Amino acid sequence: MALPTIAPYPLPADEELPRNRVDWTLDPERAVLLVHDMQRYFLSPYRHDREPVSRMRGNIADLRRACHRAGVPVVYTAKPGDMTPEQRGLENDFWGPGMKAVAEHTAIDPGLEPEGADVLLTKWRYSAFAQTDLAERMAAQGRDQIVVTGLYAHIGCQLTAADAFMRDIQPFLVADAVADFSADHHRSALHYAAGRCASVLRTSDALSALSGAPARAGN
């Protein structure tokens, strides 16, 4: 039930991205950036000098900088270590007891740690909205769009996007700022999101929107 060994794989090329069913426009006045579960425990199965993680980390850093410049709130999620069976719930049946309460497991990836006014939420389930006040925080700030980055694309990222959709919050899943167990899992998550609950976009598209520049043609 431990995390799998994850072989390097290339992030999806532009021509591999699914066609979106919606024509939502990312708006810095409405958006929140989510950096999802970028903890050492979840990153440990990857080669950090190879894709997908090597490019994903840089793309998340670029998005965070752009959000800071544009006044877009940045929210992190992180699971606690040494969760009790009651806190772990049914995830224990699928993944075992999870991480230990040590920095080697719980710490956010070095270089991507929260800064300044960034918010760090303790996360309990796949979705960043489950058992947290993320939705309430967004409503209080008048924000109804969420830009999803981080780990893992077909688990927490996809489920957070679906949960946002069901709360009438527009999710944007950044195809090259997430990573997964494999190229197939990654691409499956993008196709599900684009067809059912979210807008899939590239980091370059999100950066253009955050800076007010026109996005280049694409999906």
C-alpha positions in Angstrom: 0.0 0.0 0.0 3.0 2.3 -0.1 3.6 4.8 -2.9 4.7 3.2 -6.2 8.1 3.7 -7.8 7.6 6.3 -10.4 9.7 6.1 -13.6 10.5 9.4 -15.4 8.1 10.4 -18.1 7.7 13.5 -20.4 5.1 16.1 -19.6 2.3 16.2 -22.2 3.2 18.1 -25.4 0.9 20.8 -26.6 -0.6 18.5 -29.2 -1.5 15.9 -26.6 -3.6 18.2 -24.5 -7.4 17.5 -24.6 -9.9 19.9 -26.1 -11.8 21.8 -23.4 -15.6 21.7 -23.3 -15.7 25.1 -21.7 -14.3 28.5 -22.7 -13.6 29.9 -19.3 -11.1 32.7 -19.0 -8.7 32.8 -16.1 -9.1 36.1 -14.3 -6.5 37.4 -11.7 -9.3 39.2 -9.9 -11.2 35.9 -9.4 -8.5 33.3 -9.1 -6.6 31.5 -6.3 -3.5 29.4 -7.0 -3.5 26.0 -5.3 -0.1 24.2 -4.7 -1.4 20.8 -3.8 0.6 18.3 -1.6 4.1 19.3 -2.8 5.6 17.5 0.2 8.8 15.5 0.4 6.9 12.2 1.0 4.9 12.5 -2.1 7.9 13.7 -4.2 10.2 10.9 -2.9 9.3 8.3 -5.6 10.5 10.7 -8.4 13.9 11.5 -10.0 14.0 15.2 -9.3 16.4 15.9 -12.2 14.1 14.4 -14.7 10.6 15.1 -16.0 7.9 15.3 -14.9 9.2 16.8 -11.7 12.1 18.9 -13.0 9.8 21.0 -15.2 6.8 20.8 -13.0 8.6 22.4 -10.0 9.9 25.3 -12.2 6.4 25.9 -13.6 4.8 26.0 -10.2 7.5 28.5 -9.0 6.8 30.7 -12.1 3.1 30.6 -11.4 3.6 31.5 -7.8 5.7 34.5 -8.7 3.2 35.7 -11.2 0.4 35.3 -8.6 2.4 37.3 -6.0 2.9 40.1 -8.6 -0.8 40.1 -9.6 -2.2 39.9 -6.1 -3.6 36.5 -6.6 -3.8 34.5 -3.3 -1.7 31.4 -3.1 -2.9 28.4 -1.0 -0.9 25.3 -0.1 -2.1 22.0 1.1 -0.1 19.6 3.2 -1.0 16.3 5.0 0.0 15.9 8.6 2.2 13.1 9.7 1.3 10.4 12.3 -2.4 10.6 11.6 -4.6 8.4 13.8 -6.7 5.7 12.1 -9.7 7.9 12.8 -8.1 10.9 11.1 -6.8 8.7 8.2 -10.3 7.2 7.6 -10.8 5.1 4.4 -7.5 6.3 2.9 -5.8 3.9 5.3 -7.5 1.0 3.4 -5.9 2.1 0.2 -2.6 3.6 1.2 -1.8 2.5 4.7 -0.9 4.8 7.6 0.7 7.5 5.4 3.6 9.7 6.4 5.4 10.2 9.6 5.6 13.5 11.5 9.2 14.2 10.4 10.4 16.9 8.1 11.7 14.3 5.6 8.0 13.5 5.0 5.9 16.5 5.8 8.0 19.5 4.6 7.1 21.4 1.5 9.5 20.9 -1.4 12.5 23.2 -0.8 12.2 26.3 -3.0 8.5 26.1 -3.1 7.7 26.8 0.6 4.9 29.2 1.4 6.0 32.9 1.6 4.5 36.0 3.0 0.7 36.0 2.9 0.5 32.5 1.4 -1.8 30.2 3.2 -1.0 26.6 4.3 -4.0 24.3 4.9 -3.9 21.0 6.7 -5.4 18.5 4.3 -7.3 15.4 5.3 -8.7 13.8 2.2 -8.0 13.7 -1.6 -9.9 17.0 -2.2 -8.4 20.2 -0.9 -12.0 21.3 0.0 -12.8 18.3 2.2 -12.7 19.1 5.9 -10.9 22.4 5.3 -12.1 26.0 5.1 -10.8 26.6 1.5 -14.2 27.3 0.1 -15.1 29.7 2.8 -11.8 31.5 2.4 -12.3 31.9 -1.3 -15.9 33.1 -0.8 -14.7 35.7 1.7 -12.2 37.0 -0.8 -14.7 37.0 -3.6 -12.8 34.4 -5.5 -14.5 31.7 -7.7 -11.7 30.3 -9.8 -9.0 27.9 -8.6 -5.7 27.1 -10.5 -4.7 23.6 -9.6 -1.0 22.5 -9.5 1.0 19.8 -7.7 0.5 16.1 -6.9 -0.9 13.7 -7.9 -2.8 14.6 -11.1 -5.3 11.7 -11.1 -5.9 11.7 -7.3 -5.9 14.9 -5.3 -5.6 17.3 -8.2 -8.5 15.7 -10.2 -10.7 15.3 -7.2 -10.1 18.9 -6.1 -11.0 20.1 -9.5 -14.2 18.0 -9.5 -15.1 19.2 -6.0 -14.6 22.8 -7.0 -16.8 22.3 -10.0 -19.6 20.9 -7.8 -19.3 24.1 -5.7 -19.6 26.4 -8.7 -15.9 27.3 -8.5 -14.2 27.2 -11.9 -11.2 24.9 -11.8 -8.2 25.4 -14.1 -5.9 22.3 -14.1 -2.4 23.2 -15.3 -1.2 20.3 -17.5 2.5 20.9 -17.1 2.4 22.0 -13.4 1.1 18.6 -12.1 2.7 15.2 -12.0 1.4 11.7 -11.6 2.3 8.0 -11.2 2.8 7.6 -15.0 2.3 9.3 -18.3 -1.0 7.4 -18.8 -2.3 8.4 -15.4 -1.3 12.0 -16.1 -3.0 12.2 -19.5 -6.1 10.4 -18.2 -6.6 13.0 -15.5 -6.3 15.8 -18.0 -8.8 14.2 -20.4 -11.3 13.6 -17.5 -10.9 17.2 -16.3 -11.3 18.8 -19.7 -14.4 16.7 -20.5 -16.2 16.8 -17.1 -15.2 19.5 -14.7 -12.4 21.9 -15.5 -10.4 23.8 -18.1 -7.0 22.3 -18.9 -4.3 24.8 -19.8 -0.6 25.2 -20.0 1.6 27.1 -17.6 2.3 29.6 -20.4 -1.4 30.2 -20.8 -1.9 30.8 -17.1 1.1 33.2 -17.0 -0.3 35.2 -19.9 -3.7 35.5 -18.2 -2.1 36.5 -14.9 0.0 39.2 -16.6 -2.9 40.4 -18.7 -1.3 39.3 -21.9 -3.3 37.4 -24.6 -2.9 33.7 -24.4 -1.4 32.0 -27.5 -3.6 29.8 -29.7 -4.1 26.2 -28.6 -6.7 23.8 -27.2 
